[in-house]
Amino acid sequence: MHRPIYRFRDENGVWHFTNIRSDMRYRLYIKTDRVKGKQYIKNYDTIIHKAAKQFSVETNLIKAVIMAESSFDPNAVSESGAQGLMQLMPTTAADMSVDNPFNPEENIFGGTRYLGLLLKKFKQDKRLAIAAYNVGPKVVANHNSVPPIPKTRRFVEKVMKYYMEFREKGN
């Protein structure tokens, strides 16, 4: 698989290039062909099923979170610094024992473990757990509902839409 190339120019005018956007200063320089979502789902299906079983989380919910977070791109990095398939923030990755968030297996296991903990905390309420995955469990607990944050509400709706699609298709 070919990866995109990122670059940035430092304060001395020196260009730096990488295929893993590990620093927010990097910007996309060369885009490569990406594998389509369905192929990624097939590529990671075994890992997703193992993580689902280990942490008692539905496979379709894991897939929905991955689709909403990264579109199954293992090298995704958000503007806020979230990394990998399930877009783990560095502190969450560390809390979930993920050493390399760009490693699909580590990322899926870490993200699923976190999602499982959130489902337990919010008594299996998927919407609250997904909101907490996005904005943090304290904010959701303080509101005792999906908080009135437009970005979080859109995220919950997006994940639930993908979840229902995966359930209907049996993917």
Rosetta constraint file for C-alpha pairs under 8 A:
AtomPair CA 2 CA 32 HARMONIC 6.36 0.50
AtomPair CA 2 CA 33 HARMONIC 7.35 0.50
AtomPair CA 2 CA 34 HARMONIC 7.97 0.50
AtomPair CA 3 CA 19 HARMONIC 5.90 0.50
AtomPair CA 3 CA 31 HARMONIC 7.73 0.50
AtomPair CA 3 CA 32 HARMONIC 6.05 0.50
AtomPair CA 4 CA 19 HARMONIC 5.74 0.50
AtomPair CA 4 CA 20 HARMONIC 7.98 0.50
AtomPair CA 4 CA 28 HARMONIC 7.15 0.50
AtomPair CA 4 CA 29 HARMONIC 7.51 0.50
AtomPair CA 4 CA 30 HARMONIC 5.57 0.50
AtomPair CA 4 CA 31 HARMONIC 4.76 0.50
AtomPair CA 4 CA 32 HARMONIC 5.11 0.50
AtomPair CA 5 CA 17 HARMONIC 6.77 0.50
AtomPair CA 5 CA 18 HARMONIC 5.70 0.50
AtomPair CA 5 CA 19 HARMONIC 4.64 0.50
AtomPair CA 5 CA 20 HARMONIC 7.58 0.50
AtomPair CA 5 CA 28 HARMONIC 6.20 0.50
AtomPair CA 5 CA 29 HARMONIC 5.48 0.50
AtomPair CA 5 CA 30 HARMONIC 4.96 0.50
AtomPair CA 5 CA 31 HARMONIC 6.66 0.50
AtomPair CA 6 CA 17 HARMONIC 5.59 0.50
AtomPair CA 6 CA 18 HARMONIC 5.34 0.50
AtomPair CA 6 CA 19 HARMONIC 6.03 0.50
AtomPair CA 6 CA 20 HARMONIC 7.37 0.50
AtomPair CA 6 CA 21 HARMONIC 6.48 0.50
AtomPair CA 6 CA 26 HARMONIC 5.48 0.50
AtomPair CA 6 CA 27 HARMONIC 5.15 0.50
AtomPair CA 6 CA 28 HARMONIC 4.42 0.50
AtomPair CA 6 CA 29 HARMONIC 4.90 0.50
AtomPair CA 6 CA 30 HARMONIC 6.86 0.50
AtomPair CA 7 CA 15 HARMONIC 6.67 0.50
AtomPair CA 7 CA 16 HARMONIC 5.34 0.50
AtomPair CA 7 CA 17 HARMONIC 4.39 0.50
AtomPair CA 7 CA 18 HARMONIC 6.48 0.50
AtomPair CA 7 CA 25 HARMONIC 7.97 0.50
AtomPair CA 7 CA 26 HARMONIC 4.93 0.50
AtomPair CA 7 CA 27 HARMONIC 5.45 0.50
AtomPair CA 7 CA 28 HARMONIC 6.55 0.50
AtomPair CA 7 CA 29 HARMONIC 5.97 0.50
AtomPair CA 8 CA 15 HARMONIC 5.65 0.50
AtomPair CA 8 CA 16 HARMONIC 5.43 0.50
AtomPair CA 8 CA 17 HARMONIC 6.90 0.50
AtomPair CA 8 CA 25 HARMONIC 5.99 0.50
AtomPair CA 8 CA 26 HARMONIC 4.91 0.50
AtomPair CA 8 CA 27 HARMONIC 6.29 0.50
AtomPair CA 9 CA 13 HARMONIC 5.48 0.50
AtomPair CA 9 CA 14 HARMONIC 5.33 0.50
AtomPair CA 9 CA 15 HARMONIC 4.33 0.50
AtomPair CA 9 CA 16 HARMONIC 6.21 0.50
AtomPair CA 10 CA 14 HARMONIC 5.45 0.50
AtomPair CA 10 CA 15 HARMONIC 6.49 0.50
AtomPair CA 10 CA 16 HARMONIC 7.53 0.50
AtomPair CA 17 CA 26 HARMONIC 7.94 0.50
AtomPair CA 20 CA 75 HARMONIC 6.56 0.50
AtomPair CA 21 CA 26 HARMONIC 6.06 0.50
AtomPair CA 21 CA 27 HARMONIC 7.92 0.50
AtomPair CA 21 CA 75 HARMONIC 7.62 0.50
AtomPair CA 21 CA 77 HARMONIC 6.67 0.50
AtomPair CA 22 CA 26 HARMONIC 7.77 0.50
AtomPair CA 22 CA 77 HARMONIC 7.83 0.50
AtomPair CA 24 CA 79 HARMONIC 6.99 0.50
AtomPair CA 24 CA 81 HARMONIC 7.16 0.50
AtomPair CA 35 CA 39 HARMONIC 6.33 0.50
AtomPair CA 35 CA 40 HARMONIC 6.67 0.50
AtomPair CA 36 CA 40 HARMONIC 6.54 0.50
AtomPair CA 37 CA 41 HARMONIC 6.15 0.50
AtomPair CA 37 CA 67 HARMONIC 7.79 0.50
AtomPair CA 37 CA 71 HARMONIC 6.34 0.50
AtomPair CA 37 CA 72 HARMONIC 5.94 0.50
AtomPair CA 38 CA 42 HARMONIC 6.36 0.50
AtomPair CA 39 CA 43 HARMONIC 6.08 0.50
AtomPair CA 40 CA 44 HARMONIC 6.08 0.50
AtomPair CA 40 CA 72 HARMONIC 5.86 0.50
AtomPair CA 40 CA 73 HARMONIC 7.88 0.50
AtomPair CA 41 CA 45 HARMONIC 5.64 0.50
AtomPair CA 41 CA 63 HARMONIC 7.59 0.50
AtomPair CA 41 CA 72 HARMONIC 7.22 0.50
AtomPair CA 44 CA 48 HARMONIC 6.09 0.50
AtomPair CA 44 CA 104 HARMONIC 7.66 0.50
AtomPair CA 45 CA 49 HARMONIC 6.14 0.50
AtomPair CA 46 CA 50 HARMONIC 6.25 0.50
AtomPair CA 47 CA 51 HARMONIC 6.14 0.50
AtomPair CA 47 CA 105 HARMONIC 6.16 0.50
AtomPair CA 47 CA 108 HARMONIC 7.23 0.50
AtomPair CA 47 CA 109 HARMONIC 7.85 0.50
AtomPair CA 48 CA 52 HARMONIC 5.94 0.50
AtomPair CA 48 CA 59 HARMONIC 6.30 0.50
AtomPair CA 48 CA 62 HARMONIC 7.09 0.50
AtomPair CA 48 CA 63 HARMONIC 7.64 0.50
AtomPair CA 48 CA 108 HARMONIC 6.69 0.50
AtomPair CA 48 CA 109 HARMONIC 7.84 0.50
AtomPair CA 49 CA 53 HARMONIC 6.16 0.50
AtomPair CA 49 CA 59 HARMONIC 6.07 0.50
AtomPair CA 50 CA 54 HARMONIC 6.15 0.50
AtomPair CA 51 CA 55 HARMONIC 6.03 0.50
AtomPair CA 51 CA 57 HARMONIC 7.82 0.50
AtomPair CA 51 CA 108 HARMONIC 7.01 0.50
AtomPair CA 51 CA 109 HARMONIC 5.36 0.50
AtomPair CA 51 CA 112 HARMONIC 6.34 0.50
AtomPair CA 51 CA 113 HARMONIC 7.67 0.50
AtomPair CA 52 CA 56 HARMONIC 5.42 0.50
AtomPair CA 52 CA 57 HARMONIC 4.72 0.50
AtomPair CA 52 CA 58 HARMONIC 5.82 0.50
AtomPair CA 52 CA 59 HARMONIC 5.54 0.50
AtomPair CA 52 CA 62 HARMONIC 7.55 0.50
AtomPair CA 52 CA 112 HARMONIC 6.96 0.50
AtomPair CA 53 CA 57 HARMONIC 6.87 0.50
AtomPair CA 55 CA 112 HARMONIC 6.75 0.50
AtomPair CA 55 CA 113 HARMONIC 5.74 0.50
AtomPair CA 55 CA 116 HARMONIC 5.80 0.50
AtomPair CA 56 CA 116 HARMONIC 6.65 0.50
AtomPair CA 57 CA 61 HARMONIC 7.17 0.50
AtomPair CA 57 CA 62 HARMONIC 7.22 0.50
AtomPair CA 57 CA 112 HARMONIC 7.06 0.50
AtomPair CA 57 CA 115 HARMONIC 7.57 0.50
AtomPair CA 57 CA 116 HARMONIC 5.85 0.50
AtomPair CA 58 CA 62 HARMONIC 6.54 0.50
AtomPair CA 59 CA 63 HARMONIC 6.22 0.50
AtomPair CA 60 CA 64 HARMONIC 6.04 0.50
AtomPair CA 60 CA 163 HARMONIC 5.67 0.50
AtomPair CA 60 CA 166 HARMONIC 5.68 0.50
AtomPair CA 60 CA 167 HARMONIC 6.24 0.50
AtomPair CA 60 CA 171 HARMONIC 7.38 0.50
AtomPair CA 61 CA 65 HARMONIC 6.23 0.50
AtomPair CA 61 CA 159 HARMONIC 7.83 0.50
AtomPair CA 61 CA 163 HARMONIC 5.46 0.50
AtomPair CA 62 CA 66 HARMONIC 6.24 0.50
AtomPair CA 62 CA 112 HARMONIC 6.66 0.50
AtomPair CA 63 CA 67 HARMONIC 6.00 0.50
AtomPair CA 63 CA 162 HARMONIC 8.00 0.50
AtomPair CA 63 CA 163 HARMONIC 7.43 0.50
AtomPair CA 63 CA 166 HARMONIC 7.73 0.50
AtomPair CA 64 CA 68 HARMONIC 6.10 0.50
AtomPair CA 64 CA 159 HARMONIC 5.28 0.50
AtomPair CA 64 CA 160 HARMONIC 7.26 0.50
AtomPair CA 64 CA 161 HARMONIC 7.99 0.50
AtomPair CA 64 CA 162 HARMONIC 4.93 0.50
AtomPair CA 64 CA 163 HARMONIC 4.93 0.50
AtomPair CA 64 CA 166 HARMONIC 7.35 0.50
AtomPair CA 65 CA 69 HARMONIC 5.87 0.50
AtomPair CA 65 CA 86 HARMONIC 6.64 0.50
AtomPair CA 65 CA 159 HARMONIC 5.70 0.50
AtomPair CA 66 CA 70 HARMONIC 5.74 0.50
AtomPair CA 66 CA 71 HARMONIC 6.28 0.50
AtomPair CA 66 CA 72 HARMONIC 5.85 0.50
AtomPair CA 66 CA 85 HARMONIC 5.61 0.50
AtomPair CA 66 CA 86 HARMONIC 5.01 0.50
AtomPair CA 66 CA 87 HARMONIC 7.92 0.50
AtomPair CA 67 CA 71 HARMONIC 4.16 0.50
AtomPair CA 67 CA 72 HARMONIC 5.64 0.50
AtomPair CA 67 CA 159 HARMONIC 7.77 0.50
AtomPair CA 67 CA 162 HARMONIC 7.34 0.50
AtomPair CA 68 CA 155 HARMONIC 7.36 0.50
AtomPair CA 68 CA 158 HARMONIC 6.38 0.50
AtomPair CA 68 CA 159 HARMONIC 5.77 0.50
AtomPair CA 68 CA 162 HARMONIC 7.55 0.50
AtomPair CA 69 CA 85 HARMONIC 6.93 0.50
AtomPair CA 69 CA 86 HARMONIC 5.88 0.50
AtomPair CA 69 CA 87 HARMONIC 5.96 0.50
AtomPair CA 70 CA 74 HARMONIC 7.40 0.50
AtomPair CA 70 CA 76 HARMONIC 5.93 0.50
AtomPair CA 70 CA 84 HARMONIC 7.16 0.50
AtomPair CA 70 CA 85 HARMONIC 5.39 0.50
AtomPair CA 70 CA 86 HARMONIC 6.65 0.50
AtomPair CA 70 CA 87 HARMONIC 6.78 0.50
AtomPair CA 71 CA 85 HARMONIC 7.65 0.50
AtomPair CA 72 CA 85 HARMONIC 5.65 0.50
AtomPair CA 73 CA 84 HARMONIC 6.95 0.50
AtomPair CA 73 CA 85 HARMONIC 5.73 0.50
AtomPair CA 74 CA 84 HARMONIC 4.66 0.50
AtomPair CA 74 CA 85 HARMONIC 4.61 0.50
AtomPair CA 74 CA 102 HARMONIC 5.74 0.50
AtomPair CA 74 CA 103 HARMONIC 7.19 0.50
AtomPair CA 74 CA 104 HARMONIC 6.03 0.50
AtomPair CA 75 CA 83 HARMONIC 7.12 0.50
AtomPair CA 75 CA 84 HARMONIC 5.20 0.50
AtomPair CA 75 CA 85 HARMONIC 7.17 0.50
AtomPair CA 75 CA 102 HARMONIC 5.73 0.50
AtomPair CA 76 CA 83 HARMONIC 5.81 0.50
AtomPair CA 76 CA 84 HARMONIC 5.06 0.50
AtomPair CA 76 CA 85 HARMONIC 6.69 0.50
AtomPair CA 76 CA 87 HARMONIC 7.33 0.50
AtomPair CA 77 CA 81 HARMONIC 6.00 0.50
AtomPair CA 77 CA 82 HARMONIC 5.57 0.50
AtomPair CA 77 CA 83 HARMONIC 4.62 0.50
AtomPair CA 77 CA 84 HARMONIC 6.46 0.50
AtomPair CA 77 CA 87 HARMONIC 7.13 0.50
AtomPair CA 78 CA 82 HARMONIC 5.15 0.50
AtomPair CA 78 CA 83 HARMONIC 6.64 0.50
AtomPair CA 78 CA 87 HARMONIC 7.41 0.50
AtomPair CA 81 CA 89 HARMONIC 6.24 0.50
AtomPair CA 81 CA 90 HARMONIC 7.53 0.50
AtomPair CA 82 CA 87 HARMONIC 4.63 0.50
AtomPair CA 82 CA 88 HARMONIC 4.89 0.50
AtomPair CA 82 CA 89 HARMONIC 4.25 0.50
AtomPair CA 82 CA 90 HARMONIC 6.86 0.50
AtomPair CA 83 CA 87 HARMONIC 4.37 0.50
AtomPair CA 83 CA 88 HARMONIC 5.14 0.50
AtomPair CA 83 CA 89 HARMONIC 6.32 0.50
AtomPair CA 83 CA 90 HARMONIC 7.64 0.50
AtomPair CA 83 CA 101 HARMONIC 5.97 0.50
AtomPair CA 83 CA 102 HARMONIC 6.77 0.50
AtomPair CA 84 CA 88 HARMONIC 6.67 0.50
AtomPair CA 84 CA 101 HARMONIC 5.45 0.50
AtomPair CA 84 CA 102 HARMONIC 4.86 0.50
AtomPair CA 84 CA 103 HARMONIC 7.53 0.50
AtomPair CA 84 CA 104 HARMONIC 7.26 0.50
AtomPair CA 84 CA 107 HARMONIC 6.47 0.50
AtomPair CA 85 CA 102 HARMONIC 7.49 0.50
AtomPair CA 85 CA 104 HARMONIC 6.65 0.50
AtomPair CA 85 CA 107 HARMONIC 6.46 0.50
AtomPair CA 85 CA 108 HARMONIC 6.96 0.50
AtomPair CA 86 CA 107 HARMONIC 6.43 0.50
AtomPair CA 86 CA 108 HARMONIC 6.47 0.50
AtomPair CA 86 CA 111 HARMONIC 5.74 0.50
AtomPair CA 87 CA 111 HARMONIC 7.98 0.50
AtomPair CA 88 CA 92 HARMONIC 6.03 0.50
AtomPair CA 88 CA 93 HARMONIC 5.60 0.50
AtomPair CA 88 CA 101 HARMONIC 7.02 0.50
AtomPair CA 88 CA 107 HARMONIC 7.42 0.50
AtomPair CA 88 CA 111 HARMONIC 6.73 0.50
AtomPair CA 89 CA 93 HARMONIC 6.05 0.50
AtomPair CA 90 CA 94 HARMONIC 6.14 0.50
AtomPair CA 91 CA 95 HARMONIC 6.12 0.50
AtomPair CA 92 CA 96 HARMONIC 6.10 0.50
AtomPair CA 92 CA 114 HARMONIC 7.99 0.50
AtomPair CA 93 CA 97 HARMONIC 6.20 0.50
AtomPair CA 93 CA 98 HARMONIC 4.88 0.50
AtomPair CA 93 CA 99 HARMONIC 7.26 0.50
AtomPair CA 93 CA 101 HARMONIC 6.81 0.50
AtomPair CA 93 CA 107 HARMONIC 7.79 0.50
AtomPair CA 93 CA 110 HARMONIC 6.56 0.50
AtomPair CA 93 CA 111 HARMONIC 7.87 0.50
AtomPair CA 94 CA 98 HARMONIC 5.58 0.50
AtomPair CA 94 CA 99 HARMONIC 6.87 0.50
AtomPair CA 96 CA 110 HARMONIC 5.11 0.50
AtomPair CA 96 CA 111 HARMONIC 7.69 0.50
AtomPair CA 96 CA 113 HARMONIC 7.03 0.50
AtomPair CA 96 CA 114 HARMONIC 6.87 0.50
AtomPair CA 97 CA 110 HARMONIC 6.87 0.50
AtomPair CA 98 CA 106 HARMONIC 5.65 0.50
AtomPair CA 98 CA 107 HARMONIC 6.55 0.50
AtomPair CA 98 CA 110 HARMONIC 5.96 0.50
AtomPair CA 99 CA 106 HARMONIC 7.48 0.50
AtomPair CA 100 CA 106 HARMONIC 6.73 0.50
AtomPair CA 100 CA 107 HARMONIC 7.44 0.50
AtomPair CA 101 CA 106 HARMONIC 6.45 0.50
AtomPair CA 101 CA 107 HARMONIC 5.06 0.50
AtomPair CA 102 CA 106 HARMONIC 7.87 0.50
AtomPair CA 102 CA 107 HARMONIC 6.70 0.50
AtomPair CA 103 CA 107 HARMONIC 6.00 0.50
AtomPair CA 104 CA 108 HARMONIC 5.95 0.50
AtomPair CA 105 CA 109 HARMONIC 6.07 0.50
AtomPair CA 106 CA 110 HARMONIC 5.93 0.50
AtomPair CA 107 CA 111 HARMONIC 5.84 0.50
AtomPair CA 108 CA 112 HARMONIC 5.80 0.50
AtomPair CA 109 CA 113 HARMONIC 5.96 0.50
AtomPair CA 110 CA 114 HARMONIC 6.23 0.50
AtomPair CA 111 CA 115 HARMONIC 6.07 0.50
AtomPair CA 112 CA 116 HARMONIC 5.94 0.50
AtomPair CA 113 CA 117 HARMONIC 6.29 0.50
AtomPair CA 114 CA 118 HARMONIC 6.29 0.50
AtomPair CA 114 CA 133 HARMONIC 7.92 0.50
AtomPair CA 115 CA 119 HARMONIC 6.15 0.50
AtomPair CA 115 CA 129 HARMONIC 6.88 0.50
AtomPair CA 115 CA 130 HARMONIC 7.65 0.50
AtomPair CA 115 CA 133 HARMONIC 6.78 0.50
AtomPair CA 116 CA 120 HARMONIC 6.30 0.50
AtomPair CA 117 CA 121 HARMONIC 6.16 0.50
AtomPair CA 118 CA 122 HARMONIC 6.09 0.50
AtomPair CA 118 CA 129 HARMONIC 5.04 0.50
AtomPair CA 118 CA 130 HARMONIC 7.99 0.50
AtomPair CA 118 CA 132 HARMONIC 6.98 0.50
AtomPair CA 118 CA 133 HARMONIC 7.34 0.50
AtomPair CA 118 CA 137 HARMONIC 7.35 0.50
AtomPair CA 119 CA 123 HARMONIC 5.94 0.50
AtomPair CA 119 CA 124 HARMONIC 4.49 0.50
AtomPair CA 119 CA 125 HARMONIC 6.29 0.50
AtomPair CA 119 CA 126 HARMONIC 6.55 0.50
AtomPair CA 119 CA 128 HARMONIC 7.92 0.50
AtomPair CA 119 CA 129 HARMONIC 5.21 0.50
AtomPair CA 120 CA 124 HARMONIC 5.72 0.50
AtomPair CA 121 CA 129 HARMONIC 7.89 0.50
AtomPair CA 122 CA 128 HARMONIC 6.36 0.50
AtomPair CA 122 CA 129 HARMONIC 6.16 0.50
AtomPair CA 124 CA 129 HARMONIC 7.51 0.50
AtomPair CA 125 CA 129 HARMONIC 6.19 0.50
AtomPair CA 126 CA 130 HARMONIC 5.96 0.50
AtomPair CA 127 CA 131 HARMONIC 6.12 0.50
AtomPair CA 127 CA 146 HARMONIC 7.07 0.50
AtomPair CA 127 CA 156 HARMONIC 6.26 0.50
AtomPair CA 127 CA 160 HARMONIC 7.66 0.50
AtomPair CA 128 CA 132 HARMONIC 6.07 0.50
AtomPair CA 128 CA 140 HARMONIC 6.83 0.50
AtomPair CA 128 CA 145 HARMONIC 6.36 0.50
AtomPair CA 128 CA 146 HARMONIC 5.79 0.50
AtomPair CA 129 CA 133 HARMONIC 6.09 0.50
AtomPair CA 129 CA 137 HARMONIC 7.84 0.50
AtomPair CA 130 CA 134 HARMONIC 6.38 0.50
AtomPair CA 130 CA 155 HARMONIC 7.96 0.50
AtomPair CA 130 CA 156 HARMONIC 5.92 0.50
AtomPair CA 130 CA 159 HARMONIC 7.61 0.50
AtomPair CA 131 CA 135 HARMONIC 6.08 0.50
AtomPair CA 131 CA 136 HARMONIC 7.35 0.50
AtomPair CA 131 CA 137 HARMONIC 7.90 0.50
AtomPair CA 131 CA 140 HARMONIC 6.81 0.50
AtomPair CA 131 CA 146 HARMONIC 5.92 0.50
AtomPair CA 131 CA 147 HARMONIC 7.65 0.50
AtomPair CA 131 CA 152 HARMONIC 6.02 0.50
AtomPair CA 131 CA 153 HARMONIC 7.35 0.50
AtomPair CA 131 CA 155 HARMONIC 7.43 0.50
AtomPair CA 131 CA 156 HARMONIC 5.89 0.50
AtomPair CA 132 CA 136 HARMONIC 4.36 0.50
AtomPair CA 132 CA 137 HARMONIC 4.42 0.50
AtomPair CA 132 CA 138 HARMONIC 7.68 0.50
AtomPair CA 132 CA 139 HARMONIC 7.32 0.50
AtomPair CA 132 CA 140 HARMONIC 5.75 0.50
AtomPair CA 133 CA 137 HARMONIC 7.17 0.50
AtomPair CA 134 CA 152 HARMONIC 6.24 0.50
AtomPair CA 134 CA 155 HARMONIC 7.32 0.50
AtomPair CA 135 CA 139 HARMONIC 6.73 0.50
AtomPair CA 135 CA 140 HARMONIC 7.56 0.50
AtomPair CA 135 CA 152 HARMONIC 6.58 0.50
AtomPair CA 136 CA 140 HARMONIC 6.76 0.50
AtomPair CA 137 CA 141 HARMONIC 5.97 0.50
AtomPair CA 138 CA 142 HARMONIC 6.00 0.50
AtomPair CA 139 CA 143 HARMONIC 6.43 0.50
AtomPair CA 139 CA 147 HARMONIC 7.13 0.50
AtomPair CA 140 CA 144 HARMONIC 5.74 0.50
AtomPair CA 140 CA 145 HARMONIC 5.93 0.50
AtomPair CA 140 CA 146 HARMONIC 6.05 0.50
AtomPair CA 140 CA 147 HARMONIC 5.98 0.50
AtomPair CA 141 CA 145 HARMONIC 7.21 0.50
AtomPair CA 143 CA 147 HARMONIC 5.87 0.50
AtomPair CA 146 CA 152 HARMONIC 7.72 0.50
AtomPair CA 146 CA 153 HARMONIC 6.88 0.50
AtomPair CA 147 CA 152 HARMONIC 7.29 0.50
AtomPair CA 147 CA 153 HARMONIC 7.34 0.50
AtomPair CA 148 CA 152 HARMONIC 7.77 0.50
AtomPair CA 148 CA 153 HARMONIC 7.01 0.50
AtomPair CA 149 CA 153 HARMONIC 6.12 0.50
AtomPair CA 150 CA 154 HARMONIC 6.09 0.50
AtomPair CA 151 CA 155 HARMONIC 6.17 0.50
AtomPair CA 152 CA 156 HARMONIC 6.20 0.50
AtomPair CA 153 CA 157 HARMONIC 6.28 0.50
AtomPair CA 154 CA 158 HARMONIC 6.06 0.50
AtomPair CA 155 CA 159 HARMONIC 6.14 0.50
AtomPair CA 156 CA 160 HARMONIC 6.09 0.50
AtomPair CA 157 CA 161 HARMONIC 6.03 0.50
AtomPair CA 158 CA 162 HARMONIC 6.32 0.50
AtomPair CA 159 CA 163 HARMONIC 5.97 0.50
AtomPair CA 160 CA 164 HARMONIC 6.15 0.50
AtomPair CA 161 CA 165 HARMONIC 6.27 0.50
AtomPair CA 162 CA 166 HARMONIC 6.08 0.50
AtomPair CA 163 CA 167 HARMONIC 6.18 0.50
AtomPair CA 164 CA 168 HARMONIC 6.08 0.50
AtomPair CA 165 CA 169 HARMONIC 6.10 0.50
AtomPair CA 166 CA 170 HARMONIC 5.71 0.50
AtomPair CA 166 CA 171 HARMONIC 5.24 0.50
AtomPair CA 167 CA 171 HARMONIC 6.88 0.50
